């Protein structure tokens, strides 16, 4: 690029959220490999850097939503808010010595495998890079999904997605529309209602909501965790196994599903007395089919009228008039799109070009696939964190990320042991893995619960985002590298296998 020689390192990591930072920490601690972390933004944190909307918080307990190898003793709340998680990730980067390895404001434009040199060549907004090992940790909630709504481009007021909150817009006294009833919208609506003149929530599909029951950690709680040997490990273990019990609800076991459903519907009944309004907030699908939200504030905000429920999708905009599919019209000053992300079709896949010039998006044209949720046939020395079937609907994503990191480190160790240069999974091994996942997915609530969700790819109706089993099973099956099904080459080749 411009006559400047590319920068060459052994390993490049794309993204600096939990996946990218975790991979970087383990490389720095456990290996002598040279590596860089490329980040398109100006700070680490991923989704917790980007999402700064009012009320943003995690719905996994804070002591579980953190690295096991970097526990944080002094979390402020049982469920950490977004800014505290972001500070944790910033501390991880600084205290683990990752800052010299980070390249901010460096968006990757293309990642191309060159067979003749057995290297990945990357073009970025900050120059060219060459590496032997490429790890993409771009995350599944990084590219906002903007709905196609007639008149949206001409709306007479500020419009922004929940992941790009415009803090320059003063909502005091404003008429605010919120589109969506996912986890973000359920956090946003009651918080915006505290300052806005009015809030209308456009609900295409109601969500199941269970009590959040958050609480602050006291100073004595923190002292106990700090001073008692093994206390933090025991707490993490308890939280993990409590969460694991939730998977039984996702495979439709009546003894697990019915009590879970009763908790959610009981929560709704206790907080919304109006039977008409309660009916509009009651889902028509099985609990767990879509993401189950946690909130003690959402239903009271709806019941009190602080947030007006429009029980239909936003259909069109004309000036500052927003019309729902029901025909009801509302005058708005500000529009917030809490409309989710491109989760099953990650945009980074168009930028990864593997063996024989095939784009990852082409390989994934019928849905994301990967062996061990981490490696893709036709893409040598390439690993993806938090990609196909590597997310969870019931437990901590950080557990999954750490498992994949261990798998990648094992693969790199294997290359060294056999004096290999290139590692690639066979298509046969990948196909067998995917068939097994499809078999396990078939009976889960995500495919049988009567809903459409961002967990399922609408091109194939396959569950491509979530791991269809317990989280401990992922650790058992993916936590160490198994060389069976992989080809290793010790020298570059110019002809495809």
DOTORKE-236598 format. One record per residue (C-alpha): x, y, z; residue in one letter. Coordinates in nm, 2 decimals, decimal comma. Layout:
<nodes>
NODE     xx     yy     zz r
NODE      X      Y      Z a
...
</nodes>
This chain:
<nodes>
NODE     xx     yy     zz r
NODE   0,00   0,00   0,00 x
NODE   0,16   0,32  -0,12 x
NODE   0,50   0,15  -0,15 x
NODE   0,51   0,07   0,22 x
NODE   0,60  -0,28   0,32 x
NODE   0,33  -0,47   0,50 x
NODE   0,37  -0,53   0,87 x
NODE   0,43  -0,91   0,93 x
NODE   0,35  -1,09   1,26 x
NODE   0,27  -1,45   1,34 x
NODE  -0,09  -1,39   1,46 x
NODE  -0,34  -1,12   1,39 x
NODE  -0,66  -1,09   1,59 x
NODE  -0,95  -0,89   1,45 x
NODE  -1,16  -0,72   1,72 x
NODE  -1,10  -0,62   2,08 x
NODE  -1,41  -0,73   2,27 x
NODE  -1,41  -1,02   2,51 x
NODE  -1,30  -1,26   2,23 x
NODE  -1,01  -1,05   2,10 x
NODE  -0,88  -0,94   2,44 x
NODE  -0,91  -1,29   2,58 x
NODE  -0,71  -1,43   2,29 x
NODE  -0,45  -1,16   2,33 x
NODE  -0,41  -1,22   2,70 x
NODE  -0,36  -1,59   2,66 x
NODE  -0,11  -1,54   2,37 x
NODE   0,08  -1,29   2,58 x
NODE   0,08  -1,50   2,89 x
NODE   0,14  -1,85   2,75 x
NODE   0,33  -1,81   2,42 x
NODE   0,62  -1,62   2,26 x
NODE   0,43  -1,55   1,95 x
NODE   0,42  -1,21   1,79 x
NODE   0,07  -1,08   1,75 x
NODE  -0,14  -0,77   1,69 x
NODE  -0,50  -0,69   1,77 x
NODE  -0,67  -0,48   1,50 x
NODE  -0,96  -0,27   1,61 x
NODE  -1,17  -0,04   1,39 x
NODE  -1,28   0,18   1,68 x
NODE  -1,07   0,40   1,91 x
NODE  -1,10   0,18   2,22 x
NODE  -1,14  -0,18   2,33 x
NODE  -1,47  -0,32   2,45 x
NODE  -1,67  -0,43   2,15 x
NODE  -2,04  -0,43   2,23 x
NODE  -1,98  -0,27   2,57 x
NODE  -1,79   0,01   2,41 x
NODE  -2,06   0,07   2,15 x
NODE  -2,38   0,03   2,36 x
NODE  -2,41   0,32   2,59 x
NODE  -2,79   0,36   2,59 x
NODE  -2,98   0,45   2,91 x
NODE  -3,01   0,14   3,13 x
NODE  -2,76  -0,07   2,94 x
NODE  -2,66  -0,37   3,16 x
NODE  -2,58  -0,74   3,13 x
NODE  -2,83  -1,02   3,20 x
NODE  -2,56  -1,27   3,31 x
NODE  -2,43  -1,24   3,67 x
NODE  -2,12  -1,01   3,67 x
NODE  -1,89  -1,27   3,84 x
NODE  -1,97  -1,52   3,56 x
NODE  -1,95  -1,26   3,28 x
NODE  -1,58  -1,21   3,32 x
NODE  -1,26  -1,41   3,25 x
NODE  -1,20  -1,70   3,48 x
NODE  -0,83  -1,61   3,45 x
NODE  -0,90  -1,25   3,55 x
NODE  -1,17  -1,25   3,81 x
NODE  -1,29  -0,91   3,94 x
NODE  -1,36  -0,91   4,31 x
NODE  -1,53  -0,57   4,34 x
NODE  -1,82  -0,58   4,09 x
NODE  -2,08  -0,33   4,21 x
NODE  -2,39  -0,51   4,11 x
NODE  -2,51  -0,87   4,07 x
NODE  -2,58  -0,77   3,71 x
NODE  -2,31  -0,53   3,60 x
NODE  -2,40  -0,22   3,40 x
NODE  -2,24  -0,15   3,06 x
NODE  -1,99   0,11   3,18 x
NODE  -1,86  -0,12   3,45 x
NODE  -1,80  -0,40   3,20 x
NODE  -1,63  -0,16   2,97 x
NODE  -1,40  -0,04   3,25 x
NODE  -1,32  -0,41   3,32 x
NODE  -1,22  -0,47   2,96 x
NODE  -1,01  -0,15   2,95 x
NODE  -0,83  -0,27   3,27 x
NODE  -0,77  -0,61   3,11 x
NODE  -0,60  -0,45   2,81 x
NODE  -0,39  -0,22   3,02 x
NODE  -0,29  -0,44   3,31 x
NODE  -0,22  -0,74   3,08 x
NODE   0,02  -0,53   2,87 x
NODE  -0,19  -0,55   2,55 x
NODE  -0,18  -0,18   2,46 x
NODE   0,15  -0,22   2,25 x
NODE  -0,02  -0,49   2,06 x
NODE  -0,34  -0,29   1,98 x
NODE  -0,39  -0,10   1,66 x
NODE  -0,69   0,13   1,70 x
NODE  -0,89   0,31   1,42 x
NODE  -0,78   0,02   1,19 x
NODE  -1,08  -0,13   1,00 x
NODE  -1,00  -0,45   0,81 x
NODE  -1,11  -0,41   0,45 x
NODE  -1,01  -0,75   0,32 x
NODE  -0,84  -1,07   0,46 x
NODE  -0,71  -1,29   0,18 x
NODE  -0,53  -1,63   0,20 x
NODE  -0,22  -1,65  -0,02 x
NODE  -0,14  -2,02  -0,09 x
NODE   0,20  -1,96  -0,24 x
NODE   0,33  -1,80   0,08 x
NODE   0,09  -1,97   0,32 x
NODE   0,01  -1,64   0,48 x
NODE  -0,30  -1,42   0,53 x
NODE  -0,27  -1,08   0,37 x
NODE  -0,48  -0,80   0,52 x
NODE  -0,57  -0,46   0,38 x
NODE  -0,69  -0,21   0,64 x
NODE  -0,75   0,16   0,67 x
NODE  -0,42   0,17   0,86 x
NODE  -0,20  -0,01   0,61 x
NODE  -0,12  -0,37   0,50 x
NODE  -0,05  -0,67   0,73 x
NODE   0,07  -1,02   0,68 x
NODE   0,03  -1,31   0,92 x
NODE   0,04  -1,68   0,95 x
NODE  -0,25  -1,72   1,19 x
NODE  -0,57  -1,52   1,16 x
NODE  -0,83  -1,51   1,44 x
NODE  -1,15  -1,32   1,38 x
NODE  -1,32  -1,21   1,70 x
NODE  -1,56  -0,95   1,55 x
NODE  -1,86  -1,07   1,76 x
NODE  -2,22  -1,14   1,67 x
NODE  -2,37  -0,81   1,79 x
NODE  -2,14  -0,56   1,61 x
NODE  -2,33  -0,47   1,29 x
NODE  -2,67  -0,30   1,36 x
NODE  -2,97  -0,41   1,16 x
NODE  -3,16  -0,11   1,03 x
NODE  -3,51  -0,20   0,92 x
NODE  -3,65  -0,10   0,58 x
NODE  -3,93   0,14   0,68 x
NODE  -4,09   0,37   0,42 x
NODE  -4,01   0,74   0,51 x
NODE  -3,73   0,65   0,75 x
NODE  -3,47   0,85   0,56 x
NODE  -3,69   1,16   0,57 x
NODE  -3,80   1,14   0,93 x
NODE  -3,82   1,49   1,07 x
NODE  -3,60   1,44   1,38 x
NODE  -3,30   1,25   1,51 x
NODE  -3,29   0,88   1,43 x
NODE  -3,03   0,64   1,58 x
NODE  -2,98   0,27   1,66 x
NODE  -2,96   0,16   2,02 x
NODE  -2,59   0,07   1,96 x
NODE  -2,50   0,42   1,84 x
NODE  -2,68   0,63   2,10 x
NODE  -2,67   1,00   2,02 x
NODE  -2,60   1,16   2,36 x
NODE  -2,61   1,50   2,20 x
NODE  -2,99   1,47   2,17 x
NODE  -3,16   1,60   2,47 x
NODE  -3,47   1,38   2,53 x
NODE  -3,62   1,61   2,80 x
NODE  -3,97   1,71   2,69 x
NODE  -3,95   1,51   2,37 x
NODE  -4,19   1,26   2,21 x
NODE  -3,98   0,95   2,16 x
NODE  -4,05   0,64   1,96 x
NODE  -3,87   0,31   2,04 x
NODE  -3,89   0,03   1,78 x
NODE  -3,85  -0,32   1,91 x
NODE  -3,92  -0,53   2,22 x
NODE  -3,59  -0,72   2,26 x
NODE  -3,36  -0,70   2,55 x
NODE  -3,22  -0,35   2,46 x
NODE  -3,57  -0,19   2,41 x
NODE  -3,69  -0,34   2,74 x
NODE  -3,40  -0,16   2,91 x
NODE  -3,43   0,16   2,71 x
NODE  -3,80   0,24   2,73 x
NODE  -3,85   0,28   3,10 x
NODE  -3,53   0,48   3,14 x
NODE  -3,61   0,72   2,86 x
NODE  -3,96   0,76   3,00 x
NODE  -3,80   0,92   3,31 x
NODE  -3,70   1,22   3,11 x
NODE  -3,91   1,23   2,79 x
NODE  -4,25   1,39   2,76 x
NODE  -4,38   1,07   2,61 x
NODE  -4,26   0,73   2,49 x
NODE  -4,43   0,50   2,25 x
NODE  -4,30   0,15   2,20 x
NODE  -4,37  -0,03   1,87 x
NODE  -4,40  -0,40   1,95 x
NODE  -4,40  -0,65   1,67 x
NODE  -4,38  -0,95   1,90 x
NODE  -4,40  -0,95   2,28 x
NODE  -4,12  -1,09   2,49 x
NODE  -4,11  -1,31   2,79 x
NODE  -3,98  -1,12   3,08 x
NODE  -3,87  -1,26   3,42 x
NODE  -3,78  -1,07   3,74 x
NODE  -3,43  -0,92   3,74 x
NODE  -3,39  -0,91   4,11 x
NODE  -3,07  -0,72   4,09 x
NODE  -2,88  -0,61   4,40 x
NODE  -2,57  -0,42   4,49 x
NODE  -2,27  -0,60   4,64 x
NODE  -2,19  -0,47   4,98 x
NODE  -1,84  -0,39   5,11 x
NODE  -1,86  -0,70   5,33 x
NODE  -1,95  -0,91   5,02 x
NODE  -1,64  -0,78   4,84 x
NODE  -1,41  -0,84   5,15 x
NODE  -1,53  -1,20   5,18 x
NODE  -1,44  -1,27   4,81 x
NODE  -1,11  -1,10   4,85 x
NODE  -1,00  -1,26   5,18 x
NODE  -1,14  -1,61   5,18 x
NODE  -0,93  -1,85   4,97 x
NODE  -1,13  -2,01   4,69 x
NODE  -1,44  -1,79   4,75 x
NODE  -1,45  -1,64   4,41 x
NODE  -1,40  -1,98   4,24 x
NODE  -1,69  -2,13   4,44 x
NODE  -1,92  -1,84   4,36 x
NODE  -1,84  -1,87   3,99 x
NODE  -1,90  -2,24   4,00 x
NODE  -2,24  -2,19   4,18 x
NODE  -2,35  -1,93   3,93 x
NODE  -2,24  -2,14   3,64 x
NODE  -2,43  -2,45   3,75 x
NODE  -2,74  -2,25   3,84 x
NODE  -2,74  -2,12   3,48 x
NODE  -2,68  -2,47   3,34 x
NODE  -3,01  -2,58   3,49 x
NODE  -3,17  -2,34   3,24 x
NODE  -3,08  -2,56   2,94 x
NODE  -3,35  -2,81   3,04 x
NODE  -3,60  -2,54   2,96 x
NODE  -3,46  -2,50   2,61 x
NODE  -3,50  -2,87   2,52 x
NODE  -3,87  -2,87   2,62 x
NODE  -3,86  -3,08   2,94 x
NODE  -4,21  -3,01   3,09 x
NODE  -4,09  -3,02   3,45 x
NODE  -3,85  -2,74   3,35 x
NODE  -4,05  -2,54   3,10 x
NODE  -4,37  -2,51   3,29 x
NODE  -4,23  -2,35   3,60 x
NODE  -4,02  -2,12   3,39 x
NODE  -4,32  -2,01   3,19 x
NODE  -4,52  -1,97   3,51 x
NODE  -4,26  -1,73   3,66 x
NODE  -4,27  -1,51   3,35 x
NODE  -4,65  -1,50   3,32 x
NODE  -4,68  -1,46   3,69 x
NODE  -4,44  -1,16   3,67 x
NODE  -4,66  -1,01   3,40 x
NODE  -4,98  -1,07   3,59 x
NODE  -4,84  -0,92   3,91 x
NODE  -4,73  -0,60   3,74 x
NODE  -5,00  -0,55   3,47 x
NODE  -5,35  -0,56   3,61 x
NODE  -5,54  -0,45   3,29 x
NODE  -5,64  -0,77   3,11 x
NODE  -5,64  -0,61   2,77 x
NODE  -5,29  -0,47   2,81 x
NODE  -5,17  -0,79   2,97 x
NODE  -5,30  -0,99   2,67 x
NODE  -5,11  -0,77   2,43 x
NODE  -4,79  -0,83   2,63 x
NODE  -4,84  -1,21   2,64 x
NODE  -4,63  -1,41   2,39 x
NODE  -4,79  -1,66   2,16 x
NODE  -4,48  -1,88   2,14 x
NODE  -4,31  -2,11   2,39 x
NODE  -4,08  -1,95   2,64 x
NODE  -3,71  -1,96   2,54 x
NODE  -3,78  -1,96   2,17 x
NODE  -3,67  -1,59   2,17 x
NODE  -3,43  -1,44   2,42 x
NODE  -3,59  -1,41   2,76 x
NODE  -3,54  -1,07   2,91 x
NODE  -3,49  -0,96   3,27 x
NODE  -3,66  -0,65   3,40 x
NODE  -3,84  -0,52   3,71 x
NODE  -3,91  -0,18   3,54 x
NODE  -4,06  -0,26   3,20 x
NODE  -4,41  -0,38   3,29 x
NODE  -4,46  -0,10   3,55 x
NODE  -4,37   0,16   3,29 x
NODE  -4,62   0,01   3,05 x
NODE  -4,89  -0,03   3,31 x
NODE  -4,86   0,32   3,44 x
NODE  -4,87   0,48   3,09 x
NODE  -4,52   0,62   3,12 x
NODE  -4,45   0,41   2,81 x
NODE  -4,74   0,37   2,56 x
NODE  -4,75   0,03   2,40 x
NODE  -4,83   0,01   2,03 x
NODE  -4,90  -0,36   1,97 x
NODE  -4,78  -0,36   1,61 x
NODE  -4,47  -0,30   1,41 x
NODE  -4,37   0,05   1,29 x
NODE  -4,50   0,04   0,93 x
NODE  -4,42   0,39   0,79 x
NODE  -4,31   0,74   0,86 x
NODE  -4,43   1,07   0,71 x
NODE  -4,24   1,37   0,84 x
NODE  -4,27   1,32   1,22 x
NODE  -4,58   1,10   1,20 x
NODE  -4,51   0,74   1,28 x
NODE  -4,78   0,48   1,18 x
NODE  -4,80   0,13   1,31 x
NODE  -4,93  -0,17   1,13 x
NODE  -5,25  -0,13   1,33 x
NODE  -5,31   0,21   1,16 x
NODE  -5,25   0,40   1,48 x
NODE  -5,04   0,72   1,42 x
NODE  -4,81   0,90   1,66 x
NODE  -4,63   1,24   1,64 x
NODE  -4,27   1,19   1,74 x
NODE  -3,96   1,41   1,78 x
NODE  -3,70   1,13   1,82 x
NODE  -3,69   0,77   1,69 x
NODE  -3,47   0,50   1,85 x
NODE  -3,42   0,18   1,66 x
NODE  -3,37  -0,11   1,90 x
NODE  -3,38  -0,35   1,61 x
NODE  -3,10  -0,59   1,67 x
NODE  -2,80  -0,69   1,46 x
NODE  -2,69  -0,89   1,16 x
NODE  -2,62  -1,19   1,37 x
NODE  -2,66  -1,49   1,13 x
NODE  -2,50  -1,31   0,84 x
NODE  -2,19  -1,14   0,98 x
NODE  -2,07  -0,87   0,74 x
NODE  -1,71  -0,96   0,81 x
NODE  -1,76  -1,28   0,61 x
NODE  -1,76  -1,09   0,29 x
NODE  -1,41  -0,96   0,37 x
NODE  -1,25  -1,31   0,43 x
NODE  -1,12  -1,47   0,11 x
NODE  -1,00  -1,83   0,16 x
NODE  -0,84  -2,10  -0,05 x
NODE  -0,93  -2,08  -0,42 x
NODE  -1,06  -1,73  -0,38 x
NODE  -1,38  -1,83  -0,21 x
NODE  -1,53  -1,57   0,02 x
NODE  -1,64  -1,69   0,36 x
NODE  -1,99  -1,53   0,29 x
NODE  -2,01  -1,77  -0,01 x
NODE  -1,93  -2,07   0,21 x
NODE  -2,19  -1,94   0,45 x
NODE  -2,46  -1,86   0,19 x
NODE  -2,69  -2,12   0,35 x
NODE  -2,59  -2,03   0,70 x
NODE  -2,28  -2,03   0,91 x
NODE  -2,09  -2,36   0,96 x
NODE  -1,77  -2,45   1,13 x
NODE  -1,60  -2,75   1,28 x
NODE  -1,58  -2,72   1,66 x
NODE  -1,76  -2,39   1,60 x
NODE  -1,41  -2,25   1,53 x
NODE  -1,25  -2,36   1,20 x
NODE  -1,39  -2,36   0,85 x
NODE  -1,30  -2,59   0,56 x
NODE  -1,13  -2,40   0,28 x
NODE  -0,99  -2,14   0,52 x
NODE  -0,64  -2,25   0,64 x
NODE  -0,49  -2,12   0,96 x
NODE  -0,82  -1,93   1,02 x
NODE  -1,01  -1,94   1,35 x
NODE  -1,34  -1,76   1,44 x
NODE  -1,44  -1,68   1,80 x
NODE  -1,80  -1,64   1,89 x
NODE  -1,91  -1,75   1,54 x
NODE  -2,12  -2,05   1,43 x
NODE  -2,30  -2,23   1,71 x
NODE  -2,08  -2,07   1,97 x
NODE  -2,33  -1,86   2,15 x
NODE  -2,56  -1,95   2,44 x
NODE  -2,92  -1,89   2,53 x
NODE  -2,88  -1,98   2,89 x
NODE  -2,53  -1,92   3,03 x
NODE  -2,22  -1,69   2,99 x
NODE  -2,07  -1,62   2,65 x
NODE  -1,74  -1,57   2,82 x
NODE  -1,73  -1,94   2,91 x
NODE  -1,77  -2,02   2,54 x
NODE  -1,50  -1,77   2,44 x
NODE  -1,25  -1,91   2,68 x
NODE  -1,32  -2,26   2,55 x
NODE  -1,26  -2,15   2,20 x
NODE  -0,93  -1,98   2,30 x
NODE  -0,81  -2,30   2,46 x
NODE  -0,90  -2,49   2,14 x
NODE  -0,70  -2,24   1,92 x
NODE  -0,40  -2,25   2,15 x
NODE  -0,41  -2,63   2,13 x
NODE  -0,42  -2,61   1,75 x
NODE  -0,12  -2,38   1,74 x
NODE   0,07  -2,61   1,98 x
NODE  -0,01  -2,90   1,75 x
NODE   0,13  -2,72   1,45 x
NODE   0,46  -2,67   1,64 x
NODE   0,47  -3,03   1,77 x
NODE   0,44  -3,17   1,41 x
NODE   0,66  -2,90   1,26 x
NODE   0,36  -2,79   1,05 x
NODE   0,30  -2,47   0,87 x
NODE  -0,06  -2,49   0,75 x
NODE  -0,36  -2,63   0,94 x
NODE  -0,70  -2,69   0,77 x
NODE  -1,01  -2,89   0,87 x
NODE  -1,15  -3,12   0,61 x
NODE  -1,49  -3,07   0,46 x
NODE  -1,59  -3,42   0,57 x
NODE  -1,51  -3,34   0,93 x
NODE  -1,69  -3,01   0,92 x
NODE  -2,00  -3,17   0,75 x
NODE  -2,01  -3,44   1,02 x
NODE  -1,99  -3,19   1,30 x
NODE  -2,27  -2,98   1,15 x
NODE  -2,49  -3,28   1,09 x
NODE  -2,45  -3,37   1,46 x
NODE  -2,54  -3,01   1,57 x
NODE  -2,85  -3,01   1,34 x
NODE  -2,96  -3,34   1,50 x
NODE  -2,92  -3,19   1,85 x
NODE  -3,09  -2,87   1,75 x
NODE  -3,40  -3,03   1,61 x
NODE  -3,58  -3,08   1,94 x
NODE  -3,48  -2,75   2,10 x
NODE  -3,73  -2,47   2,17 x
NODE  -3,54  -2,25   1,92 x
NODE  -3,67  -2,47   1,64 x
NODE  -3,99  -2,60   1,79 x
NODE  -4,12  -2,31   2,00 x
NODE  -4,33  -2,13   1,73 x
NODE  -4,13  -1,81   1,69 x
NODE  -3,89  -1,66   1,45 x
NODE  -3,57  -1,53   1,61 x
NODE  -3,22  -1,40   1,53 x
NODE  -3,08  -1,74   1,65 x
NODE  -3,21  -1,91   1,33 x
NODE  -3,09  -1,84   0,97 x
NODE  -3,40  -1,78   0,76 x
NODE  -3,22  -1,90   0,45 x
NODE  -3,20  -2,26   0,57 x
NODE  -3,41  -2,26   0,89 x
NODE  -3,10  -2,39   1,07 x
NODE  -3,00  -2,30   1,42 x
NODE  -2,66  -2,14   1,33 x
NODE  -2,60  -1,90   1,63 x
NODE  -2,65  -2,11   1,94 x
NODE  -2,48  -2,41   2,08 x
NODE  -2,77  -2,67   2,12 x
NODE  -2,64  -2,83   2,44 x
NODE  -2,52  -2,75   2,79 x
NODE  -2,23  -2,51   2,82 x
NODE  -2,02  -2,77   3,00 x
NODE  -2,07  -3,00   2,70 x
NODE  -1,91  -2,73   2,48 x
NODE  -1,61  -2,73   2,71 x
NODE  -1,59  -3,11   2,70 x
NODE  -1,61  -3,12   2,32 x
NODE  -1,42  -2,81   2,22 x
NODE  -1,20  -2,73   2,51 x
NODE  -0,90  -2,91   2,38 x
NODE  -0,78  -2,95   2,02 x
NODE  -0,84  -3,28   1,85 x
NODE  -0,62  -3,32   1,53 x
NODE  -0,85  -3,58   1,38 x
NODE  -1,02  -3,44   1,07 x
NODE  -0,74  -3,19   1,01 x
NODE  -0,48  -3,17   0,74 x
NODE  -0,13  -3,03   0,82 x
NODE   0,11  -2,92   0,56 x
NODE   0,47  -2,84   0,64 x
NODE   0,54  -2,63   0,33 x
NODE   0,34  -2,38   0,12 x
NODE   0,17  -2,52  -0,19 x
NODE   0,04  -2,34  -0,50 x
NODE  -0,21  -2,59  -0,61 x
NODE  -0,53  -2,66  -0,42 x
NODE  -0,58  -3,00  -0,26 x
</nodes>
